[in-house]
Amino acid sequence: MIGLPEFANEGVGQSDVGEVQILPDLIETLFAPNGPIAAHTGLQHRPTQARMAIWTAQAFAANSGLLYEAGTGVGKSLAYLIPAILHAKIHKRQCFVSTHTIALQEQIMYKDLGICRDLLGAIPGFEQYADFKTALLLGKGNYLCNTRLAQLVRDPQSFLAYDNQQIELERIQKWAATTATGLYQELSPAPTAEIWDLVSADASTCNHRNCSPDTCCYRRARERVRSADVLIVNHSLLFALLGAGYAQGIKERGILHPDDFGVLDEAHTVPAVAADYFGHRVSKAGMERLLTRLLHPKKLENPTGLLARTGSKDTKIAVRRAWEAQEDFFFKITQQYLLERKVVRMVTPGWSQDVITGSLKELVTALTRHVESMEEGAPKDELDGIRQQLLAYTSAIADCLLLADDMHAYWIEGSAKSDNVVLRSAPIDVAKDLREHLFCRDTSLLLTSATLAEGVDMNSFQAKIGAEGIEAQRSDSPFNYNSQMRVYVAKDMPLLDSGNRLNIEWLSDMVKFCALKVRGGTLVLFTSYRDMLACARQLEPYLHQARRTLLVQGQSGPRSELVQRMREEGDVLLFGTDSFWTGIDVPGPALSQVIITRLPFENPTQPLAAARADHCLASGGRPFFQLQLPEALVKFRQGLGRLIRGPSDLGTLTLLDSRLLHKKLRTRLSRSSAHGRLHYFQQG
């Protein structure tokens, strides 16, 4: 469940629609061949960057949408940030910029916006725009709420079940006295989820009645967000907020806040991220934490929780019944479906006996009576927030059991490391939701990425996001891929085994062979985490003997640290899966080769993919060509894009998947992404 920031509907200034729209002319002047941008950056004029900046300015000025594919090297960040800043300042409208990866978010926040500030401050006549304000929008759960902390410190016995939790509380209390931001990420080691749930701002207690910017870290952040000209957010939070109704109160134009406009960078990820947040997600762990906040199930003699001292006997009984019901419910699901598989799609309504919603409804009714009897204040707000969350859980579980929406996929997930169970649903087609939340808001919105087109057009992407009729433009990369990159394709890939897995001995041998053929660093991209680890185990002894550094995602350190080591050490082998296909920026010989172990087709047995394929077939379509291939093309192009990062870079792309030799597939890939001359080889 997500806590919604209350400043969703507070305006940031209404623009005068009658005001002369001067933005396109300003941008054309700034990005001219001998203009101020080129003069003050000392960089060569980029026609493709200027073209994108002008198109962006025209879209902002016309209050319209724009899709823009900007190849690697175009310089898209500057091409949209400068128009966004000027438009925000001239018209007193807030701009939000959303990214998918933390790496790009940090680059924009701490590097690119600084460049924009320096540029505008140095150009005569534009100094007035250099004082733009920025803020980072994070979810409420990232912030400490001092009101909740004070409430816990006053009465820890009512909430803390174990002695070690008291020690953790004291550590948070000391940190709270010195922190400037109150952000969870500052605490090291990270606090336990159980304790942070009791002190974070993600609760109804943290509101304008109980908290103020003078006393609450989240309220201070709220003030910064409200006054920002440029707001930085990530796709996950953006769609979590929109999916939870964050912007419902906006009467006129605007997406997140009234009268705002936006940029979605790394926009190729939008359909997948949006699908995650326009459905249901109910977990056993989340349910247990919520019920434990009411009354700890294991502390019957000295009970803890919000109801420990004030709850009536009937209300406490209702909590314990709800606890027993959820244990029974999730246990039965595990026994019936999750002993052999950890992800199972549900296709038959009533797939599990409903032994839980009745108990949850009884608890909600009891809590309603209890809340109505309480005096106004933080304790009442806290309890009422839990009541509302339980009500949402009840509705979501009922929907999942009944498979209530024909246009949603439903599935359950188990955990290999715990007894957690998650009920999930997601829309088969997010176009309708995205059209409603993004393109029907009477405001300008730019969606950009290096990879939006499937081939020569963006029709497939436009259909996915409900952007039919929205202007679509592209600027190809200025790099000369024919001279800067060679592409090798292995001809002798063995057949996949019955589990659709690669031959690890062959794969390891090929990775070793290819890495030795190229000087500098090699990034090896996998589609399977298990294949990656198996290949790493095979190669580690050899590479250790050869004094070559092997870095493995999930084992050798955080993602940012692995990428930095690759930049610094120069001849590293870096193994990565999904998140390493995008956002990796290692210029020069430190990344001289990208090896793609398999074409990145989505697993067709995954619940959402299977549901989409079924829907496509039922509509007379061809799932492989309409769904799987376009997505694989985009991801393939993202992986390829890691290699050439500058005009002087040279590199080798090696594809260990002979399926590319299939004529139709090779034609589709070549049209969209396979820059450079293709060479086919087999080892030996």
PERA-V41233 format. One record per residue. N is the residue number from 1. OMEGA is omega as a letter, one per 30 degrees, with the letter a starting at -180 (999 if undefined). D_CENTER is the distance of its C-alpha to the mean C-alpha in Angstrom with 1 decimal. Layout:
N:OMEGA:D_CENTER
N:OMEGA:D_CENTER
//
This chain:
1:a:16.2
2:l:14.8
3:a:17.2
4:l:17.4
5:a:18.5
6:a:22.0
7:a:22.0
8:a:20.1
9:l:23.5
10:a:25.1
11:l:26.1
12:l:25.6
13:l:28.7
14:l:29.9
15:l:30.7
16:a:34.2
17:l:33.9
18:a:37.4
19:l:36.6
20:a:37.1
21:a:33.9
22:a:34.6
23:a:31.1
24:l:31.6
25:l:34.9
26:a:33.6
27:l:30.8
28:l:33.3
29:a:35.5
30:a:33.0
31:l:31.7
32:a:35.2
33:l:36.6
34:a:38.7
35:a:36.6
36:a:35.3
37:l:31.9
38:a:33.6
39:a:36.4
40:l:34.4
41:a:31.8
42:a:34.5
43:l:32.4
44:l:33.8
45:l:33.1
46:a:30.3
47:a:31.4
48:l:28.0
49:l:26.3
50:l:29.0
51:l:28.6
52:a:24.9
53:a:25.6
54:l:28.5
55:l:26.6
56:l:23.8
57:l:26.6
58:l:28.4
59:l:25.4
60:a:24.9
61:a:28.7
62:a:29.0
63:a:26.2
64:l:24.8
65:l:21.8
66:l:21.3
67:a:19.5
68:l:20.1
69:a:19.7
70:a:20.6
71:l:21.5
72:l:21.2
73:l:23.6
74:a:23.8
75:a:22.4
76:a:19.9
77:l:18.6
78:a:22.1
79:l:22.9
80:a:20.6
81:a:20.7
82:l:24.5
83:a:24.9
84:a:22.3
85:a:24.1
86:a:27.4
87:l:26.6
88:a:25.1
89:a:28.2
90:a:30.8
91:a:29.8
92:l:28.4
93:l:25.1
94:l:21.7
95:l:19.1
96:l:15.4
97:a:13.3
98:l:9.5
99:l:7.7
100:a:4.8
101:l:6.6
102:a:8.5
103:l:11.6
104:l:11.6
105:a:10.8
106:l:13.8
107:a:15.8
108:a:15.8
109:a:16.5
110:l:19.1
111:a:20.6
112:l:20.3
113:l:21.1
114:l:23.9
115:l:25.3
116:a:25.3
117:l:27.1
118:a:29.7
119:a:30.2
120:l:30.8
121:a:33.0
122:a:35.1
123:a:35.8
124:a:38.9
125:a:38.2
126:a:34.5
127:a:34.7
128:a:34.2
129:a:30.5
130:a:29.7
131:l:29.5
132:a:26.2
133:l:24.2
134:l:20.5
135:l:18.3
136:l:14.9
137:l:13.4
138:l:12.2
139:a:12.5
140:a:16.2
141:l:15.8
142:a:15.3
143:l:18.8
144:l:22.3
145:a:24.5
146:l:28.0
147:l:29.7
148:l:28.3
149:l:29.1
150:l:32.6
151:a:33.0
152:a:32.1
153:l:34.4
154:a:37.2
155:a:37.2
156:a:35.4
157:a:37.7
158:a:36.3
159:a:32.7
160:a:32.9
161:a:34.0
162:a:34.6
163:a:36.2
164:l:33.4
165:l:31.2
166:l:33.8
167:l:33.4
168:l:29.6
169:l:30.3
170:l:32.8
171:l:30.4
172:a:27.8
173:l:30.8
174:l:32.0
175:a:28.6
176:a:28.3
177:a:31.6
178:a:30.4
179:l:26.7
180:a:26.0
181:a:22.4
182:a:22.3
183:l:18.8
184:a:18.2
185:l:17.0
186:a:20.6
187:l:22.2
188:f:23.3
189:a:23.7
190:l:20.9
191:l:22.6
192:a:22.8
193:a:20.6
194:a:24.0
195:a:25.1
196:l:22.0
197:a:21.8
198:a:25.3
199:a:24.7
200:a:21.2
201:a:21.0
202:l:19.1
203:a:22.4
204:l:24.9
205:a:27.2
206:l:25.2
207:a:26.6
208:l:28.9
209:a:31.9
210:a:31.3
211:l:29.3
212:l:29.8
213:l:28.4
214:a:31.4
215:a:30.6
216:a:26.8
217:a:24.0
218:l:21.6
219:l:24.2
220:l:24.6
221:l:21.0
222:l:21.4
223:l:24.4
224:l:22.6
225:a:19.8
226:a:22.6
227:a:24.7
228:l:22.1
229:l:22.7
230:a:19.3
231:a:16.3
232:a:13.1
233:l:9.8
234:a:6.1
235:a:4.7
236:l:3.8
237:a:7.2
238:a:8.7
239:l:8.8
240:l:9.6
241:a:12.3
242:l:13.5
243:a:13.7
244:l:15.7
245:a:18.0
246:a:17.2
247:a:19.0
248:a:21.7
249:l:24.4
250:a:24.1
251:a:27.4
252:a:27.4
253:a:24.8
254:a:21.4
255:l:17.8
256:a:16.6
257:l:20.0
258:l:23.4
259:l:24.3
260:l:21.1
261:a:19.8
262:l:16.6
263:l:14.9
264:l:11.7
265:a:11.6
266:a:10.2
267:l:10.9
268:a:11.7
269:a:8.2
270:a:8.7
271:a:10.9
272:a:9.1
273:a:6.0
274:a:8.9
275:l:11.1
276:a:9.3
277:l:10.1
278:l:13.4
279:a:15.2
280:l:16.6
281:l:15.6
282:a:18.8
283:l:19.4
284:a:22.8
285:l:21.6
286:l:20.2
287:a:23.5
288:l:25.6
289:a:24.1
290:a:24.8
291:l:28.3
292:l:29.1
293:l:28.5
294:a:31.3
295:a:33.6
296:a:33.3
297:a:34.6
298:a:36.2
299:a:38.1
300:a:40.8
301:l:43.6
302:a:41.8
303:l:38.8
304:l:35.8
305:a:33.4
306:a:33.5
307:a:36.3
308:a:38.2
309:a:40.9
310:a:40.6
311:l:39.7
312:l:42.4
313:a:43.6
314:a:42.3
315:l:38.8
316:l:38.6
317:l:39.9
318:l:37.2
319:a:34.5
320:l:36.1
321:l:36.5
322:l:32.8
323:l:32.0
324:a:34.5
325:a:33.1
326:l:29.5
327:l:30.8
328:a:33.0
329:a:30.4
330:l:27.7
331:a:30.6
332:l:32.0
333:l:28.7
334:a:28.4
335:a:32.0
336:a:32.0
337:a:28.8
338:a:27.0
339:a:29.8
340:l:29.4
341:a:25.9
342:l:22.7
343:a:21.0
344:l:23.4
345:l:23.1
346:a:25.4
347:a:27.6
348:l:30.6
349:a:30.6
350:a:32.0
351:l:30.7
352:a:31.2
353:l:33.7
354:l:32.6
355:a:33.9
356:a:31.4
357:l:31.0
358:l:34.6
359:l:34.4
360:l:31.2
361:l:33.0
362:l:36.0
363:l:34.0
364:l:32.4
365:l:36.0
366:l:37.3
367:l:34.6
368:l:35.3
369:a:39.0
370:a:38.3
371:a:36.0
372:a:38.6
373:a:41.2
374:l:39.4
375:l:40.0
376:l:37.4
377:a:35.3
378:l:32.3
379:l:33.4
380:l:33.6
381:l:30.2
382:a:28.6
383:a:30.4
384:l:29.7
385:l:25.9
386:l:26.2
387:a:28.4
388:l:25.9
389:l:23.1
390:l:25.7
391:l:26.6
392:l:23.1
393:a:23.0
394:l:26.4
395:a:25.5
396:l:22.4
397:l:24.5
398:l:27.3
399:a:25.1
400:l:23.8
401:a:27.4
402:a:28.8
403:a:26.1
404:a:26.6
405:a:24.8
406:a:26.0
407:l:22.9
408:l:20.5
409:a:20.1
410:l:20.8
411:l:20.6
412:a:20.9
413:l:19.5
414:a:21.6
415:l:21.1
416:a:23.2
417:a:23.5
418:l:24.2
419:a:25.5
420:l:22.3
421:a:21.8
422:l:19.0
423:a:19.8
424:l:17.1
425:l:17.4
426:l:15.4
427:l:17.0
428:l:18.6
429:a:18.3
430:a:15.7
431:a:17.9
432:a:19.9
433:a:17.2
434:l:15.6
435:a:19.1
436:a:19.9
437:a:17.1
438:a:16.8
439:l:20.0
440:a:22.6
441:l:22.2
442:l:24.9
443:a:23.0
444:a:21.9
445:l:18.4
446:l:17.7
447:a:15.2
448:l:15.5
449:l:14.8
450:a:17.3
451:l:16.9
452:a:17.3
453:l:20.8
454:l:21.9
455:a:25.3
456:a:27.3
457:a:25.5
458:a:22.2
459:a:23.7
460:a:21.4
461:l:18.2
462:l:19.9
463:a:21.0
464:a:17.6
465:l:16.2
466:a:19.6
467:l:20.5
468:a:23.9
469:l:26.3
470:l:23.8
471:l:25.1
472:a:23.7
473:l:24.7
474:l:24.1
475:a:25.3
476:l:25.8
477:l:25.5
478:a:28.6
479:l:28.9
480:a:31.7
481:a:30.1
482:a:33.5
483:a:35.0
484:a:32.0
485:l:30.7
486:a:32.3
487:l:30.7
488:l:32.2
489:l:31.9
490:a:33.4
491:a:36.1
492:l:36.8
493:l:33.7
494:l:35.2
495:l:34.4
496:l:31.5
497:a:32.8
498:l:33.0
499:l:29.6
500:a:28.1
501:l:27.8
502:l:28.9
503:a:32.2
504:l:31.0
505:l:34.4
506:a:34.3
507:a:30.6
508:a:31.4
509:a:34.6
510:l:33.0
511:l:30.3
512:a:33.1
513:a:35.4
514:a:32.9
515:a:31.7
516:a:35.4
517:a:36.1
518:l:33.9
519:l:34.3
520:a:31.3
521:l:27.9
522:l:26.3
523:a:22.7
524:a:22.8
525:a:19.9
526:l:20.0
527:a:18.6
528:l:19.8
529:a:19.3
530:l:22.8
531:a:24.3
532:a:22.8
533:l:24.4
534:l:27.6
535:l:28.0
536:l:27.4
537:a:30.1
538:a:32.5
539:a:32.1
540:a:31.9
541:a:35.7
542:a:36.6
543:l:34.1
544:l:35.4
545:a:38.9
546:l:38.0
547:l:36.4
548:a:33.1
549:l:30.0
550:l:27.5
551:a:24.0
552:l:21.9
553:l:18.2
554:a:18.1
555:a:21.8
556:l:22.7
557:l:20.3
558:a:16.9
559:a:15.1
560:l:16.2
561:l:19.6
562:a:20.1
563:l:19.3
564:l:21.7
565:l:24.4
566:l:24.2
567:a:24.9
568:a:27.7
569:l:29.5
570:a:29.7
571:a:30.5
572:l:27.7
573:a:26.5
574:l:22.7
575:l:21.4
576:l:17.8
577:a:15.8
578:a:12.6
579:a:10.5
580:l:13.9
581:a:14.4
582:l:12.4
583:l:12.5
584:a:15.8
585:l:18.5
586:a:21.9
587:l:24.8
588:a:28.3
589:l:30.0
590:l:27.6
591:a:25.6
592:a:28.4
593:l:27.2
594:l:24.2
595:l:25.1
596:a:23.3
597:l:24.6
598:l:23.9
599:a:22.8
600:l:19.2
601:l:20.1
602:l:17.9
603:a:20.0
604:l:21.9
605:l:22.7
606:a:19.2
607:a:19.6
608:l:17.4
609:l:18.7
610:l:22.2
611:l:22.1
612:l:21.1
613:l:23.9
614:a:26.4
615:l:25.7
616:l:26.1
617:a:29.3
618:l:30.7
619:l:30.3
620:a:32.3
621:l:29.5
622:a:28.8
623:a:25.5
624:a:25.6
625:a:26.3
626:a:24.3
627:a:21.1
628:a:21.0
629:l:22.5
630:a:20.5
631:l:17.2
632:l:18.9
633:a:20.3
634:a:17.0
635:l:15.7
636:l:19.3
637:l:19.3
638:l:16.2
639:l:18.0
640:a:21.2
641:l:19.7
642:a:19.4
643:a:23.2
644:a:24.8
645:a:23.5
646:a:26.7
647:a:30.0
648:a:31.9
649:l:29.6
650:a:31.1
651:a:29.4
652:l:29.6
653:a:27.3
654:a:28.5
655:a:27.5
656:a:28.9
657:a:28.7
658:l:31.9
659:l:30.5
660:a:30.0
661:l:33.8
662:a:33.7
663:a:35.0
664:a:32.7
665:a:29.5
666:l:30.9
667:a:31.7
668:l:28.3
669:a:26.6
670:a:29.3
671:a:28.9
672:a:25.2
673:a:24.6
674:l:27.3
675:l:28.7
676:a:31.7
677:l:34.6
678:l:33.9
679:a:36.0
680:a:36.5
681:l:37.6
682:a:38.4
683:l:38.9
684:999:42.6
//
